[in-house]
Amino acid sequence: MRALLTGASSGIGREVAYLLSENKVDLILTARRQSVLLQLQQDLIQSYQIDCQIIAADLSQSSDLSALTDLDIDLLINCAGRGEIAEALSISAYDDEQMLQLNFLSPVTLTKAFCQKWLAAEQKGRVITVCSLAARFPHPYMAMYSASKAAMLSYSLSLNQELKKSGIIIQAVCLGPVATAFLGPKQAEKRGQLSPQTAARKILSICSSRRPFAVFGLGSRTLDGLFKILPTRISLFLIANFLDRLRS
Ligand SMILES: NC(=O)c1ccc[n+]([C@@H]2O[C@H](COP(=O)([O-])OP(=O)(O)OC[C@H]3O[C@@H](n4cnc5c(N)ncnc54)[C@H](OP(=O)(O)O)[C@@H]3O)[C@@H](O)[C@H]2O)c1
C-alpha cells in the first residue's frame, strides 16, 4: 500500500504519518516546509523501514499540484488546511482565494486526478479528506474556512455516491477542536480538545468501513446533533459568540 499524505509536516498529518508507517504503509509526504519533512522522512525510514518520499509543495498554488498528480498511490489523505478566526470583511481577497485553493480546490484536483487514474486502471483506491465541524454549520468569524470545508464535504459525499459501483471509496472526516498549532499556540493549550494522536487514530479508523463520512469525538458528535435540531439563527448566535470570544 502506498499513500500520499498532504499536511504531513505538523499536527494531525504528522501523527497520521506515524500511524501509517507503523502499519507498514509506504508514504509520500507533502507540505511546504522541506526541512521538517526531511527530518520526518529520516525518522520514519529508520524507525519503520518503510519507503518514504517527500515533496515540498504549496497547495495554495495550483501550479504546485502537477508535482503530485502523476504519483502512483492507493490512498490519498487530504489533511493540509488552514483556518483563521477573524471578521470576514477584514480578510483580503488574496487570502480568501489562498484558503479556498488550499482547503477546497487543491484537494478536489488531487482527488479527481487519482480517481480518474484508478478508474482507468480498474484499480481500487481510497481518499480520506480531513474536514471539520465547521463544514457542518456556518461559522461566523471563520466564514471562508467554514465555507471551504463545507464545499469539500459536499464534494466528497457527492463523488463517493457517483463512484459507488467502482470500488473507489471517498470519505470525509469531521473533527472538532484538536490541540495543534492550527489556530496559533494559545489555542493549542486549551483543554477539552482531542490530541493530534487521537485525531489521527480516529481518522484512520474510517479505513475499516465504507462510511462516506464520520464526525469523531463525543463532544463534536453532541454539538453536531444539537446544532441539527436547533433553529439556524440560534446555532449561528451561539457559534458567533463562542468564536468572537476566542478571537479577543
Ligand atoms: N486543529 C483543529 O482544531 C482542527 C479541527 C478540525 C479540522 N482540522 C483540520 O485538520 C487539518 C490539519 O490541521 P492541524 O490541526 O494538524 O494544523 P497544523 O498543525 O497547522 O497543520 C497544517 C498542515 O497543513 C500544511 N499546510 C498549511 N498550509 C499549506 C500550504 N499552503 N501548502 C501545503 N501545505 C500546507 C502545514 O504544513 P506547512 O506549514 O509545512 O506547509 C501542516 O502540515 C486541516 O485540514 C484542518 O482544517 C483541524
The ligand as a Gaussian input file, in Angstrom:
#p B3LYP/6-31G(d) Opt

LIG

0 1
 N       -6.741000      21.559000      14.829000
 C       -8.057000      21.616000      14.778000
 O       -8.728000      22.081000      15.750000
 C       -8.794000      21.072000      13.591000
 C      -10.166000      20.791000      13.720000
 C      -10.856000      20.288000      12.619000
 C      -10.201000      20.084000      11.426000
 N       -8.872000      20.372000      11.308000
 C       -8.219000      20.152000      10.019000
 O       -7.132000      19.276000      10.199000
 C       -6.166000      19.521000       9.174000
 C       -4.779000      19.557000       9.793000
 O       -4.706000      20.657000      10.697000
 P       -3.799000      20.646000      12.005000
 O       -4.694000      20.915000      13.158000
 O       -2.931000      19.461000      12.024000
 O       -2.972000      22.001000      11.776000
 P       -1.400000      22.287000      11.568000
 O       -0.617000      21.652000      12.643000
 O       -1.323000      23.749000      11.354000
 O       -1.074000      21.511000      10.201000
 C       -1.435000      22.017000       8.945000
 C       -0.664000      21.261000       7.882000
 O       -1.054000      21.774000       6.610000
 C        0.128000      22.191000       5.920000
 N       -0.144000      23.381000       5.114000
 C       -0.615000      24.591000       5.554000
 N       -0.651000      25.463000       4.535000
 C       -0.186000      24.790000       3.446000
 C        0.019000      25.145000       2.093000
 N       -0.229000      26.395000       1.647000
 N        0.507000      24.218000       1.235000
 C        0.780000      22.962000       1.675000
 N        0.606000      22.552000       2.932000
 C        0.120000      23.465000       3.807000
 C        1.152000      22.513000       7.014000
 O        2.479000      22.329000       6.532000
 P        3.481000      23.518000       6.097000
 O        3.267000      24.664000       7.035000
 O        4.828000      22.869000       6.218000
 O        3.119000      23.814000       4.703000
 C        0.843000      21.425000       8.036000
 O        1.494000      20.239000       7.703000
 C       -6.594000      20.805000       8.487000
 O       -7.203000      20.488000       7.252000
 C       -7.623000      21.414000       9.426000
 O       -8.590000      22.163000       8.734000
 C       -8.156000      20.848000      12.375000

